[in-house]
């Protein structure tokens, strides 16, 4: 099975999310995809101003979706 990473940056204050970020890379395992999800989430948070994160209570959600192999 192969997996695609999909991330969403959300605000807990506004109860709203930006459009999903689809990673075009396909992972060979759930473990690889999940690890990439956590690392990419950290990069997203670290790229934002802390005041934006704090004022909007920003969170990053992700999921690994199974894709059919071609």
C-alpha positions as a Python dict, from the first residue, in 0.01 Angstrom:
ca = {
    (1, 'X'): (0, 0, 0),
    (2, 'X'): (104, 358, -67),
    (3, 'X'): (-6, 671, 121),
    (4, 'X'): (-45, 1041, 48),
    (5, 'X'): (-10, 1306, 317),
    (6, 'X'): (-285, 1567, 351),
    (7, 'X'): (-241, 1855, 598),
    (8, 'X'): (-483, 2122, 724),
    (9, 'X'): (-385, 2438, 910),
    (10, 'X'): (-670, 2534, 1141),
    (11, 'X'): (-766, 2797, 1396),
    (12, 'X'): (-922, 2673, 1720),
    (13, 'X'): (-1048, 3027, 1785),
    (14, 'X'): (-1231, 3068, 1454),
    (15, 'X'): (-1317, 2697, 1415),
    (16, 'X'): (-1203, 2717, 1053),
    (17, 'X'): (-928, 2567, 839),
    (18, 'X'): (-734, 2674, 535),
    (19, 'X'): (-776, 2456, 224),
    (20, 'X'): (-601, 2118, 258),
    (21, 'X'): (-239, 2089, 154),
    (22, 'X'): (-192, 1776, -56),
    (23, 'X'): (163, 1652, -57),
    (24, 'X'): (232, 1517, -406),
    (25, 'X'): (487, 1270, -270),
    (26, 'X'): (359, 916, -222),
    (27, 'X'): (493, 726, 78),
    (28, 'X'): (563, 354, 79),
    (29, 'X'): (427, 296, 428),
    (30, 'X'): (194, 439, 692),
    (31, 'X'): (493, 491, 919),
    (32, 'X'): (678, 706, 662),
    (33, 'X'): (366, 913, 595),
    (34, 'X'): (287, 967, 964),
    (35, 'X'): (646, 1067, 1042),
    (36, 'X'): (642, 1313, 752),
    (37, 'X'): (312, 1454, 879),
    (38, 'X'): (460, 1539, 1217),
    (39, 'X'): (778, 1685, 1067),
    (40, 'X'): (588, 1891, 811),
    (41, 'X'): (352, 2017, 1085),
    (42, 'X'): (651, 2140, 1285),
    (43, 'X'): (790, 2319, 979),
    (44, 'X'): (456, 2490, 916),
    (45, 'X'): (425, 2606, 1278),
    (46, 'X'): (788, 2723, 1287),
    (47, 'X'): (734, 2929, 970),
    (48, 'X'): (452, 3131, 1127),
    (49, 'X'): (473, 3431, 1356),
    (50, 'X'): (420, 3325, 1717),
    (51, 'X'): (164, 3603, 1765),
    (52, 'X'): (-46, 3459, 1482),
    (53, 'X'): (-21, 3110, 1632),
    (54, 'X'): (-110, 3232, 1981),
    (55, 'X'): (-389, 3474, 1883),
    (56, 'X'): (-559, 3223, 1652),
    (57, 'X'): (-466, 2907, 1845),
    (58, 'X'): (-330, 2752, 1526),
    (59, 'X'): (-312, 2375, 1498),
    (60, 'X'): (-203, 2152, 1213),
    (61, 'X'): (-401, 1837, 1144),
    (62, 'X'): (-291, 1569, 901),
    (63, 'X'): (-399, 1236, 768),
    (64, 'X'): (-242, 968, 554),
    (65, 'X'): (-475, 855, 278),
    (66, 'X'): (-427, 526, 99),
    (67, 'X'): (-372, 563, -274),
    (68, 'X'): (-404, 298, -541),
    (69, 'X'): (-82, 194, -701),
    (70, 'X'): (-54, 235, -1075),
}
